[in-house]
Amino acid sequence: MEENIRILKEKKITHGVVELRSDNILTFRPDIVTFKEFNLQILNDLLEVFMEITNGVPRPYLCGDTYSTGIVSKEELDFMSKHYPSFATKAAMITQSPVARVLADTYNSTFNPTVKLGAFSSEKSAIEWPLQE
């Protein structure tokens, strides 16, 4: 994390840690022991925490998803498309999975979402992208 960035709010949950950074980025860092894949229950749990942390103000969102395949169902994609605008302006995912990158492209082209999803291999590029206008 960059030296001048502070954590303004933090909440530890079963699935990992949710933070609001001083650069206005909302982050979710999954717990490598308990988190395996996104599913509707986890998405609902996260939505509740995201709304609490952001006070309902959408912000750039960063998810460190380096240990899962990134495969989600159509129902989960529908959920994301419907609820991401509640807490996010753009969503960036850090992943090494080629499947997750294809999924991000497919999500953007299929759903034409208000909140675009980008897949990045480095945290630096994942942080820079959602901060761009």
C-alpha positions in Angstrom: 0.0 0.0 0.0 1.2 3.5 -0.8 2.8 5.4 2.1 0.3 8.3 2.0 -2.8 6.1 2.0 -4.6 5.6 5.3 -7.4 3.2 6.2 -10.3 5.3 7.2 -12.7 2.4 8.1 -12.1 -1.3 8.4 -14.4 -4.3 9.1 -13.2 -7.8 9.4 -15.8 -10.4 8.3 -15.8 -14.2 7.8 -14.8 -13.7 4.2 -12.0 -11.3 4.7 -11.4 -7.6 5.3 -13.3 -4.6 3.9 -11.6 -1.2 4.0 -12.3 2.3 3.0 -9.0 4.0 2.1 -8.2 7.7 2.2 -8.0 7.8 -1.6 -11.7 6.9 -1.5 -11.2 3.3 -2.7 -13.4 0.6 -1.1 -11.5 -2.6 -0.9 -12.3 -6.3 -0.2 -9.4 -8.5 0.6 -10.6 -12.1 0.9 -9.3 -14.3 3.6 -7.2 -17.1 2.0 -8.4 -19.7 4.5 -12.2 -19.1 4.5 -12.8 -17.6 1.0 -12.9 -19.9 -2.0 -15.4 -18.4 -4.5 -18.1 -15.8 -4.7 -21.6 -17.0 -4.4 -25.0 -15.2 -3.7 -24.7 -15.5 0.1 -21.2 -14.0 0.1 -22.3 -11.3 -2.3 -25.2 -10.4 0.0 -22.9 -10.4 3.1 -20.5 -8.1 1.3 -23.2 -5.8 0.0 -24.4 -5.2 3.6 -20.9 -4.4 4.8 -20.1 -2.3 1.7 -23.2 -0.2 2.3 -22.3 0.3 6.0 -18.6 1.2 5.2 -19.5 3.6 2.4 -22.6 5.1 4.1 -24.4 4.4 0.8 -22.0 6.6 -1.3 -20.7 4.8 -4.3 -16.9 4.7 -4.6 -14.2 3.1 -6.7 -14.0 -0.6 -5.6 -11.0 -2.9 -5.5 -11.2 -6.7 -4.9 -8.1 -8.8 -4.4 -9.3 -12.1 -5.9 -6.0 -13.8 -6.5 -6.9 -17.2 -5.2 -10.2 -18.1 -6.9 -11.0 -19.0 -10.4 -13.4 -16.0 -10.8 -16.1 -18.2 -12.2 -19.6 -17.0 -11.1 -23.1 -18.0 -12.2 -25.5 -16.0 -14.2 -27.5 -15.3 -11.0 -24.4 -13.9 -9.4 -23.6 -11.8 -12.4 -27.3 -10.5 -12.3 -26.8 -9.7 -8.6 -23.6 -7.8 -9.3 -25.2 -5.8 -12.1 -28.1 -4.9 -10.0 -26.3 -4.0 -6.7 -22.8 -2.7 -7.7 -24.1 0.8 -8.4 -25.2 1.0 -4.7 -21.6 1.1 -3.5 -19.3 1.3 -6.5 -18.5 3.7 -9.4 -16.0 1.2 -11.0 -14.9 -2.2 -9.9 -11.3 -3.5 -10.3 -10.4 -7.1 -9.5 -6.8 -8.3 -9.0 -6.5 -11.8 -10.5 -4.0 -14.1 -12.1 -6.9 -16.2 -13.6 -7.4 -16.0 -17.4 -10.9 -17.2 -16.8 -11.6 -14.2 -14.5 -10.3 -11.8 -17.2 -12.7 -13.3 -19.8 -15.5 -13.2 -17.2 -14.9 -9.5 -16.7 -15.0 -8.8 -20.4 -18.1 -11.0 -20.8 -19.8 -9.3 -17.9 -19.2 -5.8 -19.4 -20.4 -6.8 -22.8 -23.4 -8.9 -21.8 -24.8 -6.7 -19.0 -23.6 -3.3 -20.2 -23.4 -2.5 -16.5 -23.4 1.0 -15.0 -20.4 -0.2 -13.0 -17.7 -1.5 -15.3 -15.6 -4.4 -14.0 -11.9 -4.6 -14.9 -9.5 -7.5 -14.2 -5.9 -6.7 -13.5 -2.8 -8.7 -12.7 -1.2 -6.1 -10.5 -2.5 -4.0 -7.5 -0.9 -0.9 -9.0 -2.9 -1.1 -12.2 -6.1 -2.2 -10.4 -5.8 0.9 -8.2 -5.1 3.4 -11.0 -8.0 2.3 -13.2 -11.0 2.9 -11.0 -9.6 6.3 -10.0 -9.6 7.5 -13.6 -12.7 9.5 -14.7 
